[in-house]
């Protein structure tokens, strides 16, 4: 769901477990009541448990794990060239 504090809650879950988030992209979708959040993290044996904990959050409606990354992060440097 898209409202203040959701990203902080999700990122806080990672931080409390000393899990580094390498990249974040968040954008509203549809009528703006929902957001899509992309997180780039390193594979770790703790990731499965963390995904289960994310799904318990009331504002997390769906979770997709892309084991080989996601195309949105592939050419990120191209978007931010100065």
C-alpha positions as a Markdown table, in Angstrom:
| # | Residue | x | y | z |
|---|---|---|---|---|
| 1 | Unk | 0.0 | 0.0 | 0.0 |
| 2 | Unk | 1.1 | 3.5 | -0.7 |
| 3 | Unk | 1.2 | 5.7 | 2.4 |
| 4 | Unk | 3.8 | 7.5 | 4.5 |
| 5 | Unk | 6.1 | 5.1 | 6.4 |
| 6 | Unk | 5.7 | 2.0 | 4.3 |
| 7 | Unk | 9.2 | 2.2 | 2.8 |
| 8 | Unk | 10.7 | 2.9 | 6.2 |
| 9 | Unk | 9.0 | -0.1 | 7.7 |
| 10 | Unk | 10.2 | -2.4 | 4.9 |
| 11 | Unk | 13.7 | -1.1 | 4.9 |
| 12 | Unk | 13.8 | -1.2 | 8.7 |
| 13 | Unk | 13.0 | -4.9 | 8.6 |
| 14 | Unk | 16.2 | -5.3 | 6.5 |
| 15 | Unk | 18.2 | -3.0 | 8.7 |
| 16 | Unk | 17.2 | -4.7 | 12.0 |
| 17 | Unk | 18.7 | -7.9 | 10.5 |
| 18 | Unk | 21.9 | -6.3 | 9.3 |
| 19 | Unk | 20.9 | -7.0 | 5.7 |
| 20 | Unk | 22.3 | -4.4 | 3.3 |
| 21 | Unk | 20.0 | -3.0 | 0.6 |
| 22 | Unk | 22.1 | -2.2 | -2.5 |
| 23 | Unk | 19.3 | -0.4 | -4.4 |
| 24 | Unk | 15.8 | 0.9 | -4.0 |
| 25 | Unk | 13.3 | 2.0 | -6.5 |
| 26 | Unk | 9.7 | 2.9 | -5.5 |
| 27 | Unk | 6.9 | 4.3 | -7.6 |
| 28 | Unk | 3.1 | 4.7 | -7.2 |
| 29 | Unk | 1.0 | 2.5 | -9.6 |
| 30 | Unk | -2.6 | 2.7 | -10.7 |
| 31 | Unk | -4.5 | 5.4 | -8.9 |
| 32 | Unk | -1.7 | 6.0 | -6.4 |
| 33 | Unk | -3.1 | 4.0 | -3.6 |
| 34 | Unk | -0.5 | 1.3 | -4.2 |
| 35 | Unk | 3.3 | 1.3 | -4.9 |
| 36 | Unk | 5.7 | -1.0 | -6.5 |
| 37 | Unk | 9.0 | -1.3 | -4.6 |
| 38 | Unk | 12.1 | -2.9 | -6.0 |
| 39 | Unk | 14.9 | -3.8 | -3.7 |
| 40 | Unk | 18.3 | -5.0 | -4.8 |
| 41 | Unk | 19.9 | -7.2 | -2.2 |
| 42 | Unk | 22.7 | -9.8 | -2.2 |
| 43 | Unk | 21.7 | -13.5 | -2.1 |
| 44 | Unk | 22.0 | -14.7 | 1.5 |
| 45 | Unk | 20.8 | -17.8 | 3.4 |
| 46 | Unk | 18.7 | -15.4 | 5.5 |
| 47 | Unk | 16.8 | -14.0 | 2.5 |
| 48 | Unk | 14.1 | -16.8 | 2.5 |
| 49 | Unk | 13.2 | -16.0 | 6.2 |
| 50 | Unk | 13.2 | -12.3 | 5.5 |
| 51 | Unk | 10.8 | -12.8 | 2.6 |
| 52 | Unk | 8.4 | -14.6 | 4.9 |
| 53 | Unk | 8.6 | -11.8 | 7.4 |
| 54 | Unk | 7.9 | -9.2 | 4.6 |
| 55 | Unk | 4.8 | -11.1 | 3.7 |
| 56 | Unk | 3.5 | -10.8 | 7.2 |
| 57 | Unk | 3.5 | -7.0 | 6.9 |
| 58 | Unk | 0.0 | -5.7 | 6.4 |
| 59 | Unk | 1.0 | -3.3 | 3.7 |
| 60 | Unk | 2.9 | -5.9 | 1.6 |
| 61 | Unk | 0.4 | -7.3 | -0.8 |
| 62 | Unk | 2.6 | -9.4 | -3.1 |
| 63 | Unk | 6.3 | -10.4 | -3.3 |
| 64 | Unk | 8.3 | -11.6 | -6.3 |
| 65 | Unk | 11.9 | -12.9 | -5.9 |
| 66 | Unk | 14.0 | -12.5 | -9.0 |
| 67 | Unk | 17.0 | -14.7 | -8.3 |
| 68 | Unk | 19.1 | -13.4 | -11.2 |
| 69 | Unk | 18.2 | -9.7 | -10.5 |
| 70 | Unk | 15.7 | -7.6 | -12.4 |
| 71 | Unk | 16.2 | -5.7 | -15.6 |
| 72 | Unk | 15.3 | -2.4 | -13.8 |
| 73 | Unk | 18.7 | -2.5 | -12.1 |
| 74 | Unk | 20.7 | -3.8 | -15.0 |
| 75 | Unk | 21.6 | -0.5 | -16.7 |
| 76 | Unk | 21.0 | 1.9 | -13.7 |
| 77 | Unk | 24.2 | 3.8 | -14.4 |
| 78 | Unk | 22.9 | 4.8 | -17.8 |
| 79 | Unk | 20.0 | 6.6 | -16.2 |
| 80 | Unk | 22.1 | 8.6 | -13.8 |
| 81 | Unk | 25.0 | 9.8 | -16.0 |
| 82 | Unk | 25.9 | 13.4 | -15.1 |
